[in-house]
Amino acid sequence: MSKDITIAVVEDDENLRFLVVHRLMTEGYNVIQSANGLEAEQLIMDQKPAVVLLDWMLPGKEGIEVCEAVRKQGFENIIIMMTAKSQDVDKIDAYSYGVTDYITKPFNMDVLVAMIENKVRFFLPKNSDIYTFGDTEHHPNIHSLVRDGKKIELTILENRILLYFLQNVGKEITREELMEVVWGYSSNVNTRTLDMHVVRLRKKIETNPDKPHYLQTVRGLGYKFIDTKEEE
């Protein structure tokens, strides 16, 4: 069954590109493809696919540079980075090039398809969805907060954590649940890493990060997000 959604697969490894393209077509997606960064940039801007699967290492122009270039030209759809090493994720976070999400190679095709379906469901129909708490707006599709007219950038992981809390306001969420949502099933991160990201996120959303109003710790369990609407 056709989904009438176009996905661009940008990957210079011919075997992997063939496998991904074949699977996505089987799932009913329209697929366009490229093996070169420079060519891919042109393809993305010409065709405006709903989703771009973009390899990190490409001839012509690196994937991350392609991502930055198309974002600057106004491309707002989903870009999923395919990275060979999980360490690259830190680079994505550090430089905030406008990546929507990432998947680490080698990946399972079912996981890739599930990720795309999830992104299409969450980002495409509701591209304009904005969450508000206090005097702050969260724009998940551009990984940003807006407060007092100023934009505050979030990393990919901070964005995922905050989005999950805002979708579950008032609910107590265990660290395990949060790690599964944020890092996925194959995660080998520990709770200290999660807590470190929460601390960083608090610095961006709280007036006093040491005494959080919104993102509160639930002792022995995890966290919960409280929005009393008092400050709106």
C-alpha angles and dihedrals in degrees: 000000000000116000093193090227121127121217124190114213111200110185131133095203100093096202095051092043091052092050094048094044092047093049094047092049089050087054089056101257125137107239132202121179146198138177098199131069098220093047090046093055090056092044093052094049093045099044101029095209117201091233132024119199101199127188116221097222114050137154116248096022131007117253094243090053090049089052092050092046096051092045089054088052091055103263105152105171128108118299116187114189118216107210129185095211131038089224088071088068088071089056091051090051093044096053101033095212094172100268112160094204143327140227123203122228132269091047134172113246092226089056091050093050091047090050092051092047090049092050093046090051095046103035112027107052092035100037090140095051110134125182120211129202123168107324093332131098122204115209102189096183091062096034092239147124122212119206127163089352092303124119119226116195120225126201118239092259095045088049092052093047094049094044091053092050092048090051088052105038113176094011120122107237123196121226089241092055091048094049091050091051096044103038102020135231097302091057120138095178119126130228092256090063090051092048090051091055090048090053090052092047091051090056088060100043106030130077087212111020091190090060102034117204097187111023103049130182118238104208115242092001118054134261146316132200116229121195109178092172087226094128100047 
